[in-house]
Amino acid sequence: MFGPRLAEAVNRRAIGATAALAGLSLVAWTGWGAYVNRTTERVPYTEIGGVGDVEFREYPETIVVATRAENESVAFRRLFEYLGGANRNSKQVSMTAPVATDGERINVGDATSDEAAGEANGETNSETESEDVSMTAPVRTDCDGEGVRMEFVLPAEYTPETAPRPTDPRVELVIRPSRTIAVLGFSGSARDRKAKEIESKLLETLAEEGIEAIDEPTLLQYNDPYTPPFMRRNEVAVEVVADDAAAAVGDRS
């Protein structure tokens, strides 16, 4: 007599508990996204105007840690390991060549000879420990026929001399010179189709305004993979001729 009613009541309670758990999970997920957005350091820039939905920015010289991998997940994990300690503090590494200023790799020297030099100078192991590095945003990603190249920008406190050297030979430090960038933003998931649509719109706008693009467009992502898609900020960016951007902005002022 009470069997069906009892089963129905149990089912209602199970559904209610599942809905409550899903609601709490969504709140926690959203909270995580808000926390990351609030606490992640942003790369500084100066906004100099725009045309339509396209924004022009001036970025200072930055130091990035970069790698190339078969997909975004592998590249992200490799760079995240560098931030988490897969590096050698710069105290134990001597610079073996002038620092590049044109986007080329910073020579990190030979690990064996650097450690020997440190011992000769009386350095101890406590002076050559790895260093945790804070993550900044955005993350830059380029895709081509050879896989994915991804870059994390190091916090502004680091210089070419103090940036921790990677222990993974597939990871490199690169200096990005100051530059003028045109960006067009979008939210949600940065899947290929959506990013390609934004890239086409960006390049069409620049062509209509007579603004020359210097390099290939890249994808900028401001959130980690665990941020809810509806909270994610993305941009397609391309370096442009500074005078062209200034002229386009001046025509509208």
C-alpha positions as CSV (number, residue, x, y, z in Angstrom):
1,M,0.0,0.0,0.0
2,F,2.8,2.5,0.9
3,G,5.3,1.2,-1.5
4,P,4.6,3.5,-4.5
5,R,4.1,6.5,-2.3
6,L,7.3,5.9,-0.4
7,A,9.2,5.4,-3.7
8,E,7.7,8.7,-5.0
9,A,8.7,10.5,-1.9
10,V,12.2,9.1,-2.0
11,N,12.5,10.1,-5.7
12,R,11.4,13.7,-4.9
13,R,13.9,14.0,-2.1
14,A,16.7,12.6,-4.4
15,I,15.8,15.1,-7.1
16,G,15.7,17.9,-4.6
17,A,19.1,17.0,-3.2
18,T,20.6,16.7,-6.7
19,A,19.2,20.1,-7.6
20,A,20.5,21.7,-4.4
21,L,23.9,20.1,-5.0
22,A,24.0,21.4,-8.6
23,G,23.1,24.9,-7.3
24,L,25.9,24.9,-4.7
25,S,28.3,23.6,-7.4
26,L,27.3,26.5,-9.7
27,V,27.8,29.0,-6.9
28,A,31.2,27.6,-6.1
29,W,32.2,27.5,-9.8
30,T,31.1,31.1,-10.3
31,G,32.8,32.2,-7.1
32,W,36.1,30.6,-8.3
33,G,35.8,32.5,-11.6
34,A,35.2,35.8,-9.7
35,Y,38.2,35.1,-7.4
36,V,40.5,34.4,-10.3
37,N,39.4,37.5,-12.2
38,R,39.9,39.7,-9.1
39,T,43.3,38.3,-8.0
40,T,45.1,37.6,-11.3
41,E,47.6,40.4,-12.2
42,R,46.9,42.0,-15.6
43,V,49.5,43.1,-18.1
44,P,49.6,46.9,-18.0
45,Y,48.8,48.9,-21.1
46,T,47.6,52.4,-22.2
47,E,44.4,52.7,-24.2
48,I,44.9,55.2,-27.1
49,G,41.4,55.0,-28.7
50,G,39.7,52.9,-31.3
51,V,37.6,52.6,-34.3
52,G,34.2,50.8,-34.1
53,D,34.6,47.9,-31.7
54,V,38.3,47.7,-32.2
55,E,40.5,49.1,-29.5
56,F,44.1,50.3,-29.8
57,R,46.6,49.8,-26.9
58,E,50.2,50.6,-26.2
59,Y,52.0,47.8,-24.3
60,P,55.4,48.3,-22.6
61,E,58.3,45.9,-23.0
62,T,57.4,42.6,-21.4
63,I,59.1,39.3,-20.5
64,V,57.2,36.1,-21.4
65,V,57.8,32.4,-20.8
66,A,56.8,30.4,-23.9
67,T,56.6,26.9,-25.3
68,R,55.4,25.0,-28.3
69,A,53.3,21.8,-27.9
70,E,50.9,19.6,-29.8
71,N,47.9,21.1,-28.1
72,E,46.8,23.9,-25.7
73,S,46.4,21.5,-22.7
74,V,50.0,20.3,-22.9
75,A,51.4,23.8,-23.5
76,F,49.4,25.3,-20.6
77,R,50.4,22.5,-18.2
78,R,54.1,22.9,-19.2
79,L,54.1,26.7,-18.6
80,F,52.1,26.3,-15.4
81,E,54.7,23.9,-14.1
82,Y,57.3,26.6,-14.7
83,L,55.3,29.1,-12.6
84,G,55.0,26.4,-9.9
85,G,58.7,25.9,-9.5
86,A,60.1,24.2,-12.6
87,N,62.8,26.9,-12.8
88,R,66.1,27.9,-11.5
89,N,66.4,31.2,-9.6
90,S,68.4,33.7,-11.6
91,K,71.1,33.8,-8.9
92,Q,72.6,30.5,-10.1
93,V,72.5,31.4,-13.8
94,S,75.1,33.6,-15.5
95,M,74.0,35.4,-18.7
96,T,76.1,34.0,-21.5
97,A,75.0,36.4,-24.2
98,P,73.5,39.8,-24.6
99,V,69.7,39.9,-23.8
100,A,67.7,39.9,-27.0
101,T,65.3,42.8,-27.6
102,D,63.6,41.7,-30.8
103,G,61.5,38.8,-29.4
104,E,64.3,36.2,-29.6
105,R,65.1,33.8,-26.9
106,I,67.0,34.8,-23.8
107,N,70.0,32.6,-23.5
108,V,69.8,30.8,-20.2
109,G,73.3,29.2,-20.2
110,D,74.4,25.7,-19.5
111,A,73.0,24.2,-16.3
112,T,76.0,22.2,-15.4
113,S,78.6,25.0,-15.8
114,D,76.3,27.4,-14.0
115,E,76.0,25.1,-11.0
116,A,79.8,24.6,-11.0
117,A,80.4,28.3,-11.1
118,G,78.0,28.8,-8.2
119,E,79.9,26.3,-6.1
120,A,83.2,28.0,-7.0
121,N,81.7,31.3,-5.7
122,G,80.7,29.7,-2.5
123,E,77.0,29.5,-3.2
124,T,75.0,26.8,-1.4
125,N,72.0,24.9,-2.5
126,S,69.7,27.1,-0.4
127,E,70.7,30.0,-2.8
128,T,69.7,28.1,-5.9
129,E,66.2,26.9,-5.1
130,S,63.3,27.2,-7.5
131,E,60.9,30.1,-7.3
132,D,57.1,30.3,-7.5
133,V,56.0,32.9,-10.0
134,S,52.6,34.5,-10.0
135,M,50.4,34.1,-13.1
136,T,49.3,37.1,-15.1
137,A,46.7,37.6,-17.8
138,P,46.3,37.4,-20.7
139,V,47.7,34.1,-21.9
140,R,48.7,34.4,-25.6
141,T,48.1,31.5,-28.0
142,D,49.1,31.0,-31.6
143,C,48.1,28.0,-33.7
144,D,49.8,26.8,-36.9
145,G,50.8,23.7,-38.7
146,E,53.4,22.9,-36.1
147,G,51.1,22.9,-33.2
148,V,50.4,25.5,-30.5
149,R,52.7,28.2,-29.2
150,M,51.6,29.6,-25.9
151,E,53.0,32.5,-23.8
152,F,52.6,33.6,-20.2
153,V,53.6,37.2,-19.4
154,L,55.8,37.3,-16.2
155,P,54.8,39.9,-13.5
156,A,56.2,43.4,-14.0
157,E,58.7,42.9,-11.1
158,Y,60.9,40.7,-13.2
159,T,63.7,41.9,-15.5
160,P,65.7,39.9,-18.0
161,E,68.4,39.5,-15.3
162,T,66.1,38.3,-12.5
163,A,63.5,36.2,-14.3
164,P,63.8,32.6,-13.1
165,R,65.3,30.3,-15.8
166,P,63.3,27.3,-17.0
167,T,64.6,23.8,-16.2
168,D,62.6,22.3,-19.1
169,P,64.5,22.9,-22.4
170,R,61.1,23.1,-24.2
171,V,60.3,26.3,-22.3
172,E,62.0,29.6,-23.1
173,L,62.1,33.2,-21.9
174,V,61.5,35.9,-24.5
175,I,61.5,39.7,-24.4
176,R,58.6,41.3,-26.2
177,P,59.5,44.9,-27.2
178,S,57.0,47.8,-26.6
179,R,54.3,47.8,-29.3
180,T,50.9,49.0,-30.5
181,I,48.1,46.4,-30.5
182,A,44.7,46.3,-32.1
183,V,42.2,44.1,-30.2
184,L,38.7,42.9,-30.6
185,G,37.2,41.2,-27.6
186,F,34.5,38.5,-27.1
187,S,33.2,36.4,-24.2
188,G,32.6,32.7,-23.6
189,S,34.6,29.8,-24.9
190,A,37.5,30.6,-27.3
191,R,36.8,27.9,-29.8
192,D,38.4,28.0,-33.2
193,R,35.2,29.0,-35.1
194,K,34.4,31.9,-32.8
195,A,38.0,33.1,-32.7
196,K,38.2,33.0,-36.5
197,E,35.0,35.0,-36.8
198,I,36.4,37.7,-34.5
199,E,39.8,37.6,-36.3
200,S,38.1,38.2,-39.7
201,K,36.1,41.1,-38.3
202,L,39.2,42.6,-36.7
203,L,41.3,42.4,-40.0
204,E,38.4,43.7,-42.1
205,T,38.1,46.8,-39.8
206,L,41.8,47.5,-40.0
207,A,41.8,47.1,-43.8
208,E,38.8,49.5,-44.1
209,E,40.7,52.1,-42.0
210,G,44.0,51.7,-43.8
211,I,45.8,50.4,-40.8
212,E,48.7,48.0,-41.5
213,A,49.0,44.8,-39.4
214,I,52.6,43.9,-38.7
215,D,52.2,40.2,-37.6
216,E,49.7,37.4,-37.5
217,P,46.7,37.7,-35.2
218,T,46.9,35.9,-31.8
219,L,44.4,34.8,-29.2
220,L,44.5,36.4,-25.8
221,Q,42.8,34.6,-22.9
222,Y,42.3,36.2,-19.5
223,N,41.0,33.2,-17.5
224,D,42.2,29.8,-16.5
225,P,40.5,26.7,-17.9
226,Y,38.4,26.2,-14.7
227,T,36.6,29.6,-15.0
228,P,32.9,29.2,-16.1
229,P,32.6,29.9,-19.9
230,F,30.1,32.7,-19.3
231,M,32.7,34.6,-17.2
232,R,35.6,34.2,-19.6
233,R,37.2,37.2,-21.4
234,N,39.0,36.7,-24.7
235,E,40.5,38.9,-27.3
236,V,42.0,38.5,-30.8
237,A,45.0,40.9,-31.1
238,V,47.4,41.9,-33.8
239,E,50.3,44.3,-33.7
240,V,49.8,47.3,-36.0
241,V,51.8,50.3,-37.3
242,A,51.6,52.9,-34.4
243,D,51.3,55.9,-36.8
244,D,48.4,54.2,-38.6
245,A,46.5,53.7,-35.4
246,A,47.2,57.2,-34.2
247,A,46.0,58.7,-37.5
248,A,42.7,56.6,-37.4
249,V,42.0,57.7,-33.8
250,G,42.9,61.3,-34.7
251,D,40.4,61.3,-37.6
252,R,37.6,60.6,-35.0
253,S,38.6,63.1,-32.4
